[in-house]
Amino acid sequence: MSAPLYNKDILRLAASIPHHARLPEPQASVEKRSPTCGSRVVVDVAMADGRLADMGLDVKACALGQASASLMAAQAIGMSADELAEARDKLTAYLSGASEDLDFWPGLAVLAPARGYPARHASIRLGFEAIAEAARMADA
């Protein structure tokens, strides 16, 4: 892969994923896999008063998937299921070229070079897809 795609910022994020331990008693758990590369993210959540109160992650992904999960986990606590679903949808729109907006989530600009690599998009989306689905399940 090219140097800009796997830079020191991506590798730093990949090595420092917050909440990188499963919850002992989650209200919901979701596992997402990328059929393209085999990356996998499991997200456990606990909701309180309609907001994400706690989360746990098990991330087995490429550096881009790990970096994306790291960015997601750093900001997700305190968000509602609707806000997490909106972030998932905005990330999908950005990666597909339907939007230029990356301001919806702090730090995502570091993943901008991956936009030109569609085979990596599924791995980048995994954490956001899993947290949105798990929060929705737990909040139901």
Number of C-alpha atoms within 10 A of each C-alpha: 6 7 8 14 19 16 15 11 14 20 15 14 21 22 13 15 21 18 18 16 15 16 19 8 10 17 17 20 23 19 19 22 19 19 11 11 13 13 22 21 25 21 32 26 29 22 24 12 9 17 20 22 15 18 26 21 26 20 23 15 22 18 21 25 28 29 28 26 32 25 24 24 22 14 13 22 17 15 15 21 24 14 15 25 19 15 20 22 16 20 25 19 15 15 25 14 12 11 12 12 15 19 10 11 16 12 17 16 12 20 22 13 14 18 16 13 11 11 14 19 20 21 30 27 24 26 32 27 23 27 33 24 23 27 30 19 16 20 19 8
